[in-house]
Amino acid sequence: MTAEDLAAGAPLYADLPGDIEVSFEFFPPKTEKMAETLWSSVQTLAPLKPRFVSVTYGAGGTTRERTHATVARIVAETDIPAAAHLTCVDASKDEIAAVADAYWEAGVRHIVALRGDPPVKDGQFQKFVAHPQGYRDAADLVAGLAARHPFELSVGAYPETHPEAASAEADLAHLKRKLDAGASRAISQFFFEPEAFFRFRDRAAAAGITADLVPGILPVASFANVQRMAGQCGTHIPDWMARLFGGLDDKPEARQLVAATIAAEMVRRLYAGGVRHFHFYTLNRAELAYAICHLLGVRPQ
């Protein structure tokens, strides 16, 4: 199809059939002001009827209490299914069992089980070392949680390969272990080119993975922050993104418009490739995710 054909055709977002499901990720607030922003975002996105919302867990369990409080409030005060992140870092199996029990008692039925990243020390990321009485990796954690309570379990996936993986094949084999241990879906690390997800999906199918693979979508609120995050997790940033965000550092409104356009176009292309569930990394801000969902036909019911 030529550029002329696209320009003359129906609008890219017109008349979508409304079969898209979304979920949203938040992080626990550090201050009362941040808590107000987070709760405002939850209330803004709740009418979109997300499949679930998840709340992250700080490195080394550093946000354990705040994560629990945030998830418990979502469960108590909304009708949104809430998922709590849980990691292996610096915790024994008994400690993790206690956290899992507390979530179950609070009404949380969904956990995002991750190996987790160790805390940064002296400005440097540390190599993961399993707790002597803890779980050795995320697959081990999934098996332990599945044996503890009948949680719905999600795990992480890396379309462009985990930076610590020995190879792309080894990374896929580890993903399969996590799913075979009891997880029902994998939520991907963010990426910026649909082809990266499609290649990953094809390789996963060839490796015998049949579980849901949900693309993680990160609308770019700050290009500098995204560059830093991408460097940590091995996500490729295409050159055209730098050109599009160039000159917008002091123009937040224009930057938001560009960010929404880029993310919506990528999701629309993923939709054309058969994807129907999208997980948005909100960074506790609702505006970008809400605008993208609106374009995609996900509206308050």
BAFI-3210 file (N, C-alpha, C; in Angstrom, 3 decimals, decimal comma, padded with zeros to 6 digits):
// residues 301
n [1|2|3|4|5|6|7|8|9|10|11|12|13|14|15|16|17|18|19|20|21|22|23|24|25|26|27|28|29|30|31|32|33|34|35|36|37|38|39|40|41|42|43|44|45|46|47|48|49|50|51|52|53|54|55|56|57|58|59|60|61|62|63|64|65|66|67|68|69|70|71|72|73|74|75|76|77|78|79|80|81|82|83|84|85|86|87|88|89|90|91|92|93|94|95|96|97|98|99|100|101|102|103|104|105|106|107|108|109|110|111|112|113|114|115|116|117|118|119|120|121|122|123|124|125|126|127|128|129|130|131|132|133|134|135|136|137|138|139|140|141|142|143|144|145|146|147|148|149|150|151|152|153|154|155|156|157|158|159|160|161|162|163|164|165|166|167|168|169|170|171|172|173|174|175|176|177|178|179|180|181|182|183|184|185|186|187|188|189|190|191|192|193|194|195|196|197|198|199|200|201|202|203|204|205|206|207|208|209|210|211|212|213|214|215|216|217|218|219|220|221|222|223|224|225|226|227|228|229|230|231|232|233|234|235|236|237|238|239|240|241|242|243|244|245|246|247|248|249|250|251|252|253|254|255|256|257|258|259|260|261|262|263|264|265|266|267|268|269|270|271|272|273|274|275|276|277|278|279|280|281|282|283|284|285|286|287|288|289|290|291|292|293|294|295|296|297|298|299|300|301]
n.u [000,844|000,568|001,792|-000,037|-002,362|-002,786|-003,228|-005,616|-007,372|-009,597|-009,718|-007,081|-007,843|-010,540|-013,706|-012,947|-013,578|-013,987|-012,867|-010,652|-008,613|-007,340|-004,724|-003,194|-000,217|001,082|003,212|004,157|003,408|005,674|005,294|002,760|001,645|002,309|000,778|-001,778|-001,758|-001,450|-003,845|-005,742|-005,139|-005,823|-008,598|-009,287|-008,719|-010,234|-012,969|-012,557|-012,636|-010,428|-008,671|-007,043|-005,191|-001,816|000,645|003,856|006,888|009,421|013,030|014,630|012,540|011,942|009,712|007,720|005,666|004,298|003,523|001,768|-000,182|-001,179|-002,226|-004,107|-005,858|-006,898|-008,265|-010,140|-011,574|-012,351|-013,727|-011,887|-009,878|-006,958|-003,444|-000,537|002,914|005,632|008,781|011,908|014,077|016,399|014,893|013,591|012,044|010,091|009,562|008,508|006,282|004,791|004,215|002,703|000,556|-000,543|-001,404|-003,359|-005,193|-005,997|-007,590|-006,429|-005,935|-004,255|-000,953|002,020|004,766|008,157|011,711|013,203|015,186|018,300|018,966|020,435|023,846|026,255|025,840|025,866|024,515|023,781|024,805|022,418|021,873|020,703|018,733|019,901|017,987|015,993|014,061|015,394|014,984|012,586|010,906|011,020|009,889|007,261|006,315|006,353|004,470|002,180|001,748|001,114|-001,250|-004,224|-003,433|-003,892|-001,340|001,099|003,964|007,182|008,481|010,886|010,995|013,236|015,235|016,463|018,885|020,763|020,654|021,982|021,595|019,250|017,732|018,084|016,821|014,161|013,679|013,779|011,553|009,542|009,792|008,842|006,176|005,296|005,496|003,277|002,270|-000,041|000,140|002,427|003,850|005,217|008,451|008,880|008,942|009,738|009,222|006,956|007,663|009,600|008,148|006,508|008,399|009,388|007,043|006,645|008,955|008,520|006,224|007,297|008,912|007,177|005,525|002,411|000,893|-000,739|000,797|001,493|001,869|003,930|003,391|004,942|004,249|005,986|006,906|009,132|011,883|014,585|014,537|013,467|015,523|017,473|016,169|015,797|018,415|019,063|017,481|017,867|016,393|015,877|016,162|014,843|016,357|014,651|012,970|014,475|014,799|012,143|011,528|013,350|014,218|012,035|012,283|011,657|009,001|006,411|003,659|003,602|005,340|003,867|001,814|003,235|004,237|001,850|000,920|002,938|002,844|000,163|000,093|001,861|000,490|-001,780|-000,699|000,199|-002,281|-003,302|-001,752|-002,902|-002,917|-004,667|-004,723|-003,345|-000,801|-000,274|002,388|002,070|003,447|002,260|000,702|-002,215|-003,004|-001,767|-002,090|-004,870|-005,641|-004,568|-005,994|-008,538|-008,308|-008,123|-010,612|-011,344|-013,409|-015,140|-017,547]
n.v [-001,191|002,206|005,477|007,324|005,787|005,174|007,759|008,411|006,596|005,139|006,685|005,799|004,964|004,676|003,231|000,815|-002,461|-002,636|-004,696|-004,740|-005,375|-003,947|-003,339|-001,887|-000,521|000,513|002,306|002,093|004,898|007,419|009,658|011,713|013,474|012,187|009,936|010,988|011,709|009,189|007,903|009,507|008,888|006,164|006,390|007,803|005,987|003,766|003,698|002,643|-000,016|-001,924|-005,026|-005,816|-004,124|-003,489|-003,341|-002,267|-003,643|-002,677|-002,783|-005,382|-005,625|-003,149|-001,541|-002,892|-002,601|-000,304|-001,128|-003,200|-001,734|-000,060|-001,870|-003,178|-001,074|-000,549|-002,932|-002,785|-000,401|-000,155|-001,780|-003,006|-005,667|-006,370|-006,689|-007,755|-007,104|-009,321|-010,307|-012,211|-011,173|-010,799|-012,180|-014,779|-018,017|-018,367|-015,731|-014,714|-016,345|-015,367|-012,776|-013,416|-014,715|-012,566|-010,948|-012,650|-012,756|-010,128|-010,067|-010,124|-011,689|-012,104|-012,274|-010,793|-012,391|-012,107|-012,318|-010,110|-007,129|-006,555|-004,105|-000,917|-000,274|001,993|003,403|001,470|-001,286|-004,391|-007,838|-010,438|-012,436|-015,319|-015,550|-017,369|-019,045|-018,767|-018,364|-019,459|-018,354|-016,777|-018,781|-020,738|-019,261|-018,894|-021,543|-021,965|-020,041|-020,910|-023,294|-022,371|-020,748|-020,599|-018,589|-016,324|-016,077|-014,007|-013,421|-012,003|-011,025|-010,769|-009,240|-008,464|-009,919|-010,769|-008,809|-010,246|-012,802|-015,855|-016,369|-015,715|-017,991|-019,353|-017,538|-017,734|-020,402|-020,213|-018,569|-020,336|-022,232|-020,746|-020,350|-022,979|-023,671|-022,662|-020,135|-018,007|-016,101|-013,964|-010,829|-008,361|-006,711|-003,217|-001,993|-000,531|-000,985|-002,590|-004,897|-006,108|-007,314|-009,042|-010,785|-011,959|-013,207|-015,112|-016,683|-017,629|-019,197|-021,156|-022,363|-023,755|-022,362|-021,485|-019,816|-016,666|-013,803|-010,707|-007,484|-004,986|-001,587|001,490|004,710|007,638|009,764|011,215|011,572|011,379|009,917|007,529|006,681|006,077|003,996|002,129|001,455|-000,011|-002,297|-003,397|-002,595|-001,594|001,629|003,214|005,270|007,195|007,927|009,545|011,714|012,605|013,409|015,355|018,639|019,049|019,148|021,243|021,592|020,399|019,862|019,541|017,408|015,397|015,052|014,051|011,705|010,275|009,893|008,286|005,955|005,162|004,624|002,441|000,540|000,265|-000,954|-003,326|-004,359|-004,814|-006,960|-008,963|-008,766|-008,376|-007,657|-005,233|-003,936|-001,224|000,773|003,080|004,934|006,139|008,175|009,170|010,407|010,024|007,230|007,084|008,693|007,247|004,844|005,838|006,580|004,024|003,022|002,167|002,943|004,693|002,643]
n.w [000,000|-000,880|000,192|-000,641|-000,838|001,875|002,885|001,644|002,635|005,166|008,454|010,702|013,224|013,144|013,796|015,145|016,401|019,164|020,672|022,259|025,087|028,081|030,468|033,377|034,830|037,939|040,291|043,762|045,834|047,130|048,659|050,267|048,403|046,004|046,394|046,156|043,447|042,270|043,092|041,861|039,214|039,138|039,531|037,242|035,196|035,847|034,818|032,294|032,531|033,056|032,502|034,577|037,164|038,030|040,663|041,318|042,809|044,852|044,335|046,025|047,768|048,821|048,779|050,025|052,072|051,147|048,609|049,290|050,719|048,705|046,800|048,401|048,916|046,362|045,925|047,998|047,531|044,888|041,946|040,412|039,327|041,099|040,865|042,514|042,480|043,061|044,230|044,171|045,481|048,092|050,049|052,055|051,519|053,440|054,196|051,814|051,600|053,741|052,846|050,568|051,792|053,204|051,091|049,990|052,090|052,048|049,879|047,398|044,358|042,282|041,212|040,051|039,284|039,719|039,170|039,969|040,575|042,174|044,792|043,895|044,447|045,491|043,162|041,200|039,403|040,858|040,672|040,513|043,320|044,715|047,681|050,522|051,713|049,920|046,842|043,740|041,242|038,981|037,959|039,908|041,979|040,986|041,045|043,822|044,738|043,423|044,711|047,190|047,263|045,194|043,189|040,415|038,103|036,713|034,624|033,680|030,427|027,784|024,860|023,383|024,471|027,669|029,353|030,876|029,978|028,622|025,962|023,273|022,897|025,321|027,006|026,128|026,808|029,568|029,998|029,213|031,249|033,432|032,723|032,494|035,127|036,303|035,647|033,911|031,955|030,138|030,597|028,636|028,625|027,915|024,526|021,305|018,669|016,650|015,206|016,745|018,793|017,301|016,140|018,479|019,418|017,407|017,712|020,271|019,902|018,242|020,085|021,589|023,317|024,469|025,999|026,875|025,513|026,447|025,252|026,676|027,041|026,887|027,167|026,245|028,549|029,311|027,349|027,987|030,381|029,421|027,731|029,649|031,090|029,036|028,439|030,696|030,526|028,057|025,829|022,506|021,146|018,467|015,906|014,815|016,883|018,587|016,904|016,650|019,265|019,656|020,660|022,304|025,020|026,785|026,329|027,407|026,779|023,979|023,840|025,099|023,218|021,012|022,190|022,747|020,151|018,966|020,604|020,264|017,522|017,397|018,957|017,399|015,141|016,288|016,955|014,403|013,835|015,295|018,093|021,140|023,805|025,865|027,922|029,899|030,957|033,237|034,766|036,876|035,861|034,290|031,917|029,319|028,833|028,945|026,769|024,612|024,830|024,314|021,606|020,572|020,846|023,339|025,723|028,428|030,011]
ca.u [000,000|001,377|001,448|-001,268|-003,476|-003,028|-003,778|-006,982|-008,181|-010,311|-008,818|-006,436|-008,488|-011,991|-014,558|-012,424|-014,752|-014,138|-012,478|-009,350|-008,534|-006,179|-004,376|-002,343|000,748|001,423|004,218|003,684|003,840|006,636|004,833|001,308|001,304|002,360|-000,361|-002,942|-001,640|-001,722|-005,263|-006,444|-004,931|-006,638|-009,988|-009,456|-008,651|-011,186|-014,131|-012,198|-012,817|-009,230|-008,675|-006,483|-004,108|-000,762|001,451|005,216|007,535|010,754|014,188|014,918|011,373|012,024|008,397|006,780|004,484|003,551|002,883|000,627|-001,215|-001,780|-003,049|-005,241|-006,826|-007,573|-009,208|-011,196|-012,338|-012,759|-014,068|-010,847|-008,979|-005,630|-002,332|000,622|004,212|006,376|010,082|012,727|015,290|016,652|013,784|013,522|010,759|009,130|009,158|007,635|005,014|004,046|003,700|001,643|-000,599|-001,148|-002,146|-004,552|-006,134|-006,502|-008,463|-005,659|-005,939|-003,375|000,408|003,020|005,928|009,378|012,956|013,499|016,538|018,860|019,119|021,652|024,824|027,326|025,539|026,056|023,591|024,430|024,428|021,435|022,301|019,531|018,785|020,250|016,751|014,978|013,847|016,572|014,614|011,144|010,190|010,944|008,922|005,923|005,936|006,078|003,219|001,086|001,507|000,665|-002,649|-004,560|-003,313|-003,613|000,062|001,708|005,425|007,759|009,114|011,748|010,998|014,572|016,106|016,924|020,314|021,615|020,464|023,113|021,228|017,809|017,126|018,067|015,807|012,869|013,555|013,449|010,164|008,694|009,822|007,961|004,792|005,006|005,426|001,954|001,828|-001,015|000,479|003,673|003,755|006,540|009,166|008,489|009,698|009,260|009,003|006,071|008,338|010,322|007,191|006,061|009,482|009,387|005,863|006,883|009,964|007,898|005,351|008,159|009,478|006,114|004,831|001,050|000,235|-000,890|001,945|000,880|002,898|003,997|003,454|005,421|004,196|007,230|006,706|010,444|012,761|015,836|014,289|013,298|016,855|018,113|015,490|016,050|019,775|019,111|016,758|018,224|015,425|016,427|015,443|015,150|016,856|013,579|012,383|015,290|014,500|010,800|011,504|014,343|013,728|010,793|012,577|010,980|007,646|005,742|002,405|003,935|005,967|002,790|001,116|004,109|004,280|000,578|000,845|003,851|002,347|-001,088|000,402|002,446|-000,571|-002,651|000,000|000,130|-003,667|-003,410|-001,062|-003,649|-002,843|-005,906|-004,552|-002,197|-000,485|000,343|003,203|001,532|004,287|001,299|000,029|-003,297|-003,414|-001,306|-002,739|-006,290|-005,763|-004,301|-007,147|-009,653|-008,074|-008,297|-011,991|-011,592|-014,077|-015,933|-018,732]
ca.v [000,000|003,411|006,557|007,933|004,911|005,366|009,095|008,461|005,566|005,473|007,015|004,617|004,539|004,717|002,040|-000,418|-003,189|-002,625|-005,984|-004,584|-005,383|-003,210|-003,378|-000,746|-000,739|001,657|002,021|002,612|006,291|007,677|010,797|011,913|014,103|011,135|009,056|011,656|011,585|007,794|007,575|010,217|008,117|004,956|006,775|008,203|004,819|002,728|003,543|001,896|-001,424|-002,715|-006,444|-005,732|-003,159|-004,074|-002,394|-002,798|-004,012|-002,110|-003,668|-005,886|-005,516|-001,866|-000,885|-003,969|-002,112|000,626|-001,924|-003,887|-000,754|000,422|-002,942|-003,412|000,008|-000,771|-004,040|-002,391|000,778|-000,200|-003,124|-003,405|-006,721|-005,811|-007,641|-007,270|-007,650|-009,989|-010,729|-013,139|-010,509|-010,592|-012,699|-016,228|-018,591|-018,105|-014,328|-014,576|-016,997|-014,450|-011,710|-014,004|-014,939|-011,262|-010,554|-013,493|-012,321|-008,807|-010,215|-010,096|-013,024|-012,098|-011,831|-010,747|-013,012|-011,707|-012,510|-008,824|-006,577|-006,163|-002,652|-000,297|000,051|002,878|003,806|000,358|-002,407|-005,571|-009,137|-011,117|-013,610|-015,829|-015,659|-018,760|-019,809|-018,204|-018,927|-019,194|-017,559|-016,535|-020,045|-021,340|-018,453|-019,220|-022,849|-021,808|-019,309|-021,763|-024,300|-021,699|-020,362|-020,664|-017,268|-016,104|-015,670|-013,462|-013,315|-011,063|-011,544|-009,779|-009,422|-008,253|-010,785|-010,235|-008,466|-011,210|-014,132|-016,377|-016,276|-015,569|-019,319|-019,624|-016,666|-018,349|-021,631|-019,799|-018,129|-021,535|-022,805|-019,943|-020,626|-024,374|-023,781|-022,274|-018,808|-018,071|-015,140|-013,216|-009,413|-008,067|-005,464|-002,279|-001,974|000,595|-001,395|-003,757|-006,074|-006,781|-008,183|-010,101|-011,784|-012,666|-014,071|-016,240|-017,559|-018,284|-020,255|-022,235|-023,021|-024,481|-021,506|-021,232|-018,882|-015,299|-012,904|-009,374|-006,456|-003,867|-000,332|002,605|006,044|008,331|011,047|011,876|010,792|011,120|008,817|006,306|006,262|005,444|002,735|001,205|000,957|-000,988|-003,541|-003,917|-002,216|-000,767|002,859|003,542|006,633|008,129|008,432|010,671|012,857|013,104|014,073|016,418|020,005|019,108|019,008|022,282|021,736|019,178|019,566|018,997|016,099|014,447|014,777|013,166|010,412|009,581|009,510|007,168|004,757|004,735|004,013|001,122|-000,356|-000,008|-001,928|-004,601|-004,826|-005,357|-008,245|-009,945|-008,558|-007,811|-007,229|-004,343|-003,575|000,106|001,256|004,440|005,797|006,777|009,267|008,566|011,136|009,408|005,938|007,311|009,207|006,157|003,943|006,505|006,411|002,613|002,626|001,732|004,106|004,378|001,851]
ca.w [000,000|-000,983|001,107|-001,162|-000,442|003,300|003,096|001,126|003,276|006,401|009,567|011,273|014,465|012,988|013,754|015,708|016,901|020,613|021,250|022,908|026,546|028,568|031,885|033,699|035,913|038,777|041,309|045,051|046,046|048,200|049,463|050,253|047,130|044,990|046,624|045,574|041,991|041,922|043,251|040,785|037,987|039,244|039,335|035,843|034,313|036,264|033,931|031,088|032,874|032,734|032,888|035,923|037,345|038,855|041,440|041,326|044,071|044,739|044,390|047,361|048,638|049,513|048,837|050,375|052,790|050,302|047,570|049,888|051,044|047,460|046,238|049,291|048,735|045,082|046,134|048,926|047,141|043,485|041,477|039,464|039,802|041,373|040,903|043,253|042,087|044,135|043,705|044,962|045,958|049,524|050,852|052,187|051,120|054,509|054,109|050,649|051,955|054,610|051,987|049,742|052,666|053,500|049,893|049,870|053,122|051,651|048,720|046,145|043,763|041,111|041,506|038,985|039,931|039,018|039,922|040,572|040,467|043,468|044,945|043,380|045,481|045,002|041,794|040,277|039,513|041,389|040,120|041,353|044,076|045,424|049,142|050,875|051,973|049,036|045,516|042,910|040,078|038,889|037,760|041,249|042,719|040,471|041,584|045,245|044,920|042,958|045,746|048,412|047,062|043,766|042,575|039,002|038,098|035,502|034,694|032,734|029,211|027,132|023,395|022,829|025,281|028,953|029,227|031,559|029,401|027,858|024,553|023,077|023,087|026,761|027,573|025,817|027,600|030,932|029,971|029,179|032,606|034,285|032,346|032,845|036,586|036,779|035,209|032,821|030,901|030,276|030,237|028,088|028,820|026,870|023,272|020,500|017,283|016,641|014,654|017,832|019,479|016,388|016,056|019,755|019,451|016,495|018,312|021,411|019,387|017,759|021,268|022,273|024,278|024,013|026,921|026,399|025,561|026,465|025,062|027,608|026,289|027,701|026,561|026,607|029,220|029,277|026,480|028,710|031,310|028,638|027,302|030,805|031,365|027,931|028,586|031,781|030,228|026,738|024,799|021,434|020,816|017,071|015,684|014,515|018,118|019,036|016,041|016,946|020,561|019,669|020,802|023,085|026,450|027,562|025,791|027,881|026,091|022,665|024,059|025,362|021,962|020,236|022,882|022,532|018,736|018,737|021,281|019,641|016,224|017,615|019,403|016,246|014,295|017,005|016,797|013,044|013,865|016,075|019,534|021,667|025,195|025,985|029,305|029,851|032,067|033,345|035,607|037,774|035,165|033,511|030,720|028,076|028,658|028,674|025,404|023,679|024,893|023,628|020,165|020,210|021,039|024,719|026,303|029,631|029,698]
c.u [000,878|000,957|000,157|-002,495|-003,829|-003,696|-005,239|-007,914|-008,902|-009,313|-008,327|-007,186|-010,017|-012,595|-013,860|-013,557|-014,899|-013,761|-011,108|-009,516|-007,264|-005,949|-003,349|-001,428|001,047|002,591|003,765|004,238|004,786|006,173|003,310|000,860|001,303|001,198|-001,630|-002,934|-001,974|-003,216|-006,123|-006,325|-005,766|-008,102|-010,268|-009,542|-009,679|-012,385|-013,829|-012,298|-011,591|-009,372|-008,085|-005,566|-003,078|000,036|002,824|005,753|008,980|011,870|014,469|013,747|011,280|010,683|007,322|005,506|003,650|002,862|001,628|-000,510|-001,929|-002,702|-004,285|-006,295|-007,590|-008,625|-010,406|-012,122|-012,744|-013,195|-013,080|-010,058|-007,559|-004,598|-001,160|001,891|004,883|007,661|010,806|013,818|015,301|015,502|013,844|012,163|009,700|008,643|008,210|006,281|004,164|003,452|002,538|000,383|-001,323|-001,935|-003,444|-005,626|-006,747|-007,418|-007,760|-005,551|-004,996|-002,015|001,241|004,332|007,187|010,608|013,307|014,951|017,047|018,951|020,442|022,564|025,963|027,121|025,643|024,994|024,357|023,958|023,446|022,068|021,093|019,774|019,073|019,030|015,611|014,816|014,987|016,253|013,093|010,352|009,997|009,909|007,493|005,441|005,577|004,763|002,019|000,742|000,905|-000,835|-002,957|-004,584|-003,379|-002,209|000,485|003,215|005,895|008,366|009,870|011,773|012,380|015,649|016,588|018,425|021,253|021,516|021,685|022,856|019,723|017,096|017,025|016,997|014,409|012,634|013,186|012,007|009,218|008,656|008,865|006,500|004,400|004,871|004,082|001,468|000,903|-000,730|001,850|003,440|005,139|007,125|008,760|009,448|009,094|009,070|008,124|006,748|009,104|009,384|006,753|007,131|009,527|008,215|006,051|007,891|009,385|006,988|006,171|008,769|008,413|005,363|003,462|000,309|000,122|000,417|001,401|001,967|002,789|004,256|003,865|005,286|005,345|006,921|007,988|011,386|014,075|015,653|014,140|014,640|017,576|017,499|015,776|017,458|019,892|018,496|017,002|017,224|016,074|015,545|015,797|015,542|015,728|012,918|013,158|015,003|013,131|010,742|012,528|013,702|012,488|011,033|011,827|009,571|006,820|004,446|002,659|004,538|004,902|002,039|001,929|004,131|003,007|000,466|001,711|003,292|001,065|-000,834|000,982|001,380|-001,497|-002,008|000,035|-001,268|-003,852|-002,729|-001,707|-003,616|-004,135|-005,819|-003,258|-002,041|000,289|001,119|002,880|002,482|003,413|000,635|-000,995|-003,469|-003,026|-002,008|-004,212|-006,490|-005,559|-005,477|-008,344|-009,523|-008,398|-009,721|-012,298|-012,123|-014,795|-017,228|-019,932]
c.v [001,240|004,437|007,237|007,111|005,114|006,712|009,178|007,486|006,066|005,837|005,752|004,076|004,509|003,318|000,747|-001,137|-003,265|-003,922|-005,940|-004,648|-004,659|-003,530|-002,287|-001,084|000,576|001,285|002,659|004,008|006,436|008,777|010,890|012,539|013,068|010,164|009,651|011,533|010,176|007,504|008,289|009,448|006,843|005,291|007,183|006,993|003,744|002,591|002,809|000,390|-002,274|-004,155|-006,605|-004,532|-003,809|-002,975|-003,014|-002,950|-003,559|-003,132|-004,077|-005,784|-004,185|-001,146|-001,860|-003,432|-001,192|-000,101|-002,593|-002,903|-000,267|-000,626|-003,165|-002,323|-000,155|-001,866|-003,581|-001,318|000,822|-001,621|-003,620|-004,572|-006,166|-006,927|-006,997|-007,909|-008,273|-010,533|-011,644|-012,439|-010,348|-011,071|-014,216|-016,723|-018,327|-016,661|-014,096|-015,226|-016,079|-013,306|-012,229|-014,238|-013,621|-010,749|-011,347|-013,049|-010,971|-008,875|-010,150|-011,511|-013,152|-011,548|-011,848|-011,186|-012,765|-012,073|-011,242|-008,417|-006,207|-004,641|-002,164|000,049|000,853|003,231|002,702|-000,714|-003,652|-006,832|-009,812|-012,339|-014,074|-015,850|-017,116|-019,636|-019,353|-018,950|-018,526|-018,344|-017,453|-017,818|-020,760|-020,603|-018,770|-020,541|-022,751|-021,092|-020,154|-022,835|-023,685|-021,380|-020,462|-019,282|-017,380|-015,520|-015,172|-013,375|-012,304|-011,772|-010,403|-010,010|-009,301|-008,938|-010,066|-009,968|-009,449|-012,616|-014,562|-016,265|-016,075|-016,894|-019,666|-018,786|-017,228|-019,613|-021,295|-019,307|-019,328|-022,213|-022,061|-020,241|-022,051|-024,569|-023,328|-020,902|-018,923|-017,086|-014,550|-011,796|-008,966|-006,773|-004,529|-002,365|-000,878|000,269|-002,642|-005,031|-006,828|-007,735|-009,326|-011,188|-012,621|-013,641|-015,297|-017,214|-018,315|-019,423|-021,442|-023,020|-023,754|-023,683|-021,145|-020,238|-017,499|-014,529|-011,490|-008,321|-005,356|-002,579|000,793|003,908|006,897|009,688|011,871|011,018|010,462|009,960|007,494|005,794|005,537|004,072|001,698|000,625|-000,116|-002,325|-004,061|-003,619|-001,292|000,457|003,242|005,008|007,632|008,682|009,630|011,911|013,453|013,851|015,204|017,793|020,141|019,036|020,025|022,552|020,497|018,852|018,960|017,606|015,036|014,074|013,815|011,772|009,612|009,084|008,286|005,887|004,244|004,076|002,611|000,124|-000,711|-001,029|-003,300|-005,208|-005,456|-006,721|-009,260|-009,770|-007,892|-007,377|-006,430|-003,906|-002,262|000,396|002,743|005,427|006,686|008,017|008,678|009,165|010,425|008,081|006,116|007,779|008,099|005,183|004,546|006,357|004,986|002,117|002,076|002,943|003,719|003,670|002,357]
c.w [000,000|000,059|000,666|-000,777|001,030|003,576|002,672|001,833|004,506|007,496|010,273|012,481|014,367|013,074|014,171|016,435|018,412|021,290|021,908|024,426|026,966|030,045|032,120|034,872|036,615|039,690|042,624|045,322|047,232|049,148|049,386|048,935|046,007|045,147|046,034|044,050|041,534|042,000|042,214|039,472|037,989|038,950|037,891|034,925|034,649|035,331|032,625|031,306|032,505|033,200|034,276|035,973|038,261|039,537|041,652|042,745|043,955|044,864|045,831|048,321|049,360|049,591|049,310|051,024|051,903|049,150|048,120|050,165|049,784|046,863|047,090|049,136|047,422|045,219|046,955|048,353|045,676|043,140|040,438|040,048|039,951|041,462|041,632|042,693|043,308|043,540|044,686|045,763|047,471|050,403|050,878|051,699|052,177|054,474|052,941|050,915|052,824|053,805|051,141|050,565|052,965|052,299|049,780|050,870|052,789|050,435|047,384|045,609|042,566|041,527|040,232|039,619|039,109|039,845|040,664|040,408|041,853|043,572|044,345|044,561|044,867|043,534|040,768|040,507|039,924|040,673|041,079|042,012|044,893|046,931|049,507|051,153|051,051|047,729|044,592|041,694|040,022|038,685|039,087|042,099|042,280|041,065|043,064|045,502|044,507|043,986|047,006|048,368|045,574|043,114|041,051|038,945|036,718|035,717|033,652|031,536|028,534|025,626|022,773|023,679|026,545|028,872|029,915|030,964|028,588|026,359|024,471|023,304|024,570|027,457|027,327|026,637|029,045|031,012|029,985|030,545|033,524|033,990|032,715|034,353|037,146|036,385|034,002|031,706|031,182|029,788|029,798|028,647|027,681|025,673|022,408|019,024|017,279|016,162|015,731|018,567|018,573|016,239|017,327|019,837|018,575|017,096|019,505|020,953|018,909|018,920|022,078|023,321|023,719|024,899|026,285|026,565|025,397|026,283|026,102|026,840|027,227|026,913|027,106|027,221|029,192|028,449|027,186|029,676|030,568|028,133|028,432|031,079|030,289|028,019|029,652|031,391|028,812|025,643|023,780|021,207|019,380|016,914|015,463|015,779|018,645|018,202|016,377|018,275|020,674|019,766|021,660|024,594|027,296|027,045|026,159|027,148|024,719|022,797|024,334|024,085|021,102|020,863|022,646|021,098|018,451|019,346|020,636|018,289|016,410|018,051|018,253|015,313|014,970|016,892|015,418|012,948|014,783|017,575|020,013|023,131|025,287|027,444|029,285|031,135|032,243|034,005|036,494|037,176|034,206|032,127|029,423|027,819|028,301|027,231|024,379|023,653|024,160|022,114|019,712|020,453|022,404|025,468|027,592|029,248|030,491]
res [m|t|a|e|d|l|a|a|g|a|p|l|y|a|d|l|p|g|d|i|e|v|s|f|e|f|f|p|p|k|t|e|k|m|a|e|t|l|w|s|s|v|q|t|l|a|p|l|k|p|r|f|v|s|v|t|y|g|a|g|g|t|t|r|e|r|t|h|a|t|v|a|r|i|v|a|e|t|d|i|p|a|a|a|h|l|t|c|v|d|a|s|k|d|e|i|a|a|v|a|d|a|y|w|e|a|g|v|r|h|i|v|a|l|r|g|d|p|p|v|k|d|g|q|f|q|k|f|v|a|h|p|q|g|y|r|d|a|a|d|l|v|a|g|l|a|a|r|h|p|f|e|l|s|v|g|a|y|p|e|t|h|p|e|a|a|s|a|e|a|d|l|a|h|l|k|r|k|l|d|a|g|a|s|r|a|i|s|q|f|f|f|e|p|e|a|f|f|r|f|r|d|r|a|a|a|a|g|i|t|a|d|l|v|p|g|i|l|p|v|a|s|f|a|n|v|q|r|m|a|g|q|c|g|t|h|i|p|d|w|m|a|r|l|f|g|g|l|d|d|k|p|e|a|r|q|l|v|a|a|t|i|a|a|e|m|v|r|r|l|y|a|g|g|v|r|h|f|h|f|y|t|l|n|r|a|e|l|a|y|a|i|c|h|l|l|g|v|r|p|q]
***
